Amino acid sequence: MQNVWLRPITLEDADAVQRCASDAKLAATCNVPHPYPLNGGQQFAERSIRAREQKQRFPHAIVCNDQFVGVIGINLPDFSNLTAEVDYWLAVPFWGRGIMTQAVGLVVEIAFQELGFRHLFSSCWAENPASCRVLEKNGFRKIQSVLNDGHFGQKFLGQTIHRFRLSYEEWLNRAKAS
Ligand SMILES: CC(C)(COP(=O)(O)OP(=O)(O)OC[C@H]1O[C@@H](n2cnc3c(N)ncnc32)[C@H](O)[C@@H]1OP(=O)(O)O)[C@@H](O)C(=O)NCCC(=O)NCCS
């Protein structure tokens, strides 16, 4: 197990976000734009802080061994239906070490226990089996596969996206069983 924890994004993360998000290999797998804007890290950090204050999104820095390694967010909160989306990216040098599996586990706990959501959703491209696996390892179930007609952004138009869901009850039952 890696030493992984989550904390809110701060302005001090701007440089690390800029460096990590500028990697073409990262942009090829997720909705991070490429080329990444020159002030993208700073804008991301400022928007993240504002969004959290206004309860529009809950973006977290993923920290591993005291180093910023990626971002994981609880997004599109619906406080009437108690649903939200989980989205994430990990800096390329840290792929394949189990870090995102741990980070998703931590963010799910925050979403259910601290924020009170009852259903979490997430999506991953069919071409990104590692991301699907991370969700499955945290108990998310695939509920739908759809072609991206633009609803999930313009970048991967025409590609298949898998939708996943995890309910609070499913999560509790898993915790009891383990
Ligand atoms: C995809 C991503 C989230 C995975 O994070 P990670 O920390 O490298 O993942 P982990 O090491 O925790 O786990 C990856 C799992 O996928 C598996 N995996 C990796 N490549 C795979 C492949 N090609 N096919 C099937 N499974 C694969 C690994 O074996 C591991 O499962 P296991 O523990 O059962 O062996 C990370 O690489 C990332 O952020 N990529 C860029 C952004 C992105 O893809 N975001 C998600 C948008 S959909």
The ligand as an ORCA input file, in Angstrom:
! r2SCAN-3c Opt
* xyz 0 1
  C      -6.323      5.191    -15.345
  C      -5.757      5.603    -13.991
  C      -6.845      6.315    -13.213
  C      -5.308      4.363    -13.224
  O      -4.715      4.762    -11.986
  P      -3.561      3.865    -11.357
  O      -3.184      4.426    -10.035
  O      -2.487      3.708    -12.354
  O      -4.387      2.514    -11.178
  P      -4.108      1.365    -10.115
  O      -2.653      1.068    -10.146
  O      -4.724      1.761     -8.811
  O      -4.977      0.166    -10.689
  C      -5.015     -0.106    -12.065
  C      -5.697     -1.454    -12.280
  O      -5.969     -1.578    -13.664
  C      -5.301     -2.705    -14.161
  N      -4.902     -2.415    -15.532
  C      -3.904     -1.611    -15.944
  N      -3.863     -1.618    -17.295
  C      -4.862     -2.421    -17.710
  C      -5.328     -2.855    -18.986
  N      -4.765     -2.421    -20.119
  N      -6.393     -3.704    -19.030
  C      -6.989     -4.134    -17.904
  N      -6.587     -3.768    -16.653
  C      -5.533     -2.925    -16.581
  C      -4.138     -2.925    -13.231
  O      -3.655     -4.248    -13.317
  C      -4.795     -2.610    -11.894
  O      -5.652     -3.635    -11.478
  P      -5.162     -4.792    -10.418
  O      -4.758     -4.065     -9.173
  O      -6.373     -5.633    -10.235
  O      -4.010     -5.493    -11.052
  C      -4.538      6.526    -14.139
  O      -3.604      5.873    -14.931
  C      -4.880      7.859    -14.748
  O      -5.265      8.779    -14.052
  N      -4.734      7.990    -16.069
  C      -4.940      9.262    -16.751
  C      -6.280      9.899    -16.571
  C      -7.440      8.972    -16.678
  O      -7.396      7.989    -17.386
  N      -8.476      9.318    -15.953
  C      -9.710      8.590    -15.984
  C     -10.542      9.092    -17.109
  S     -11.722      7.884    -17.643
*
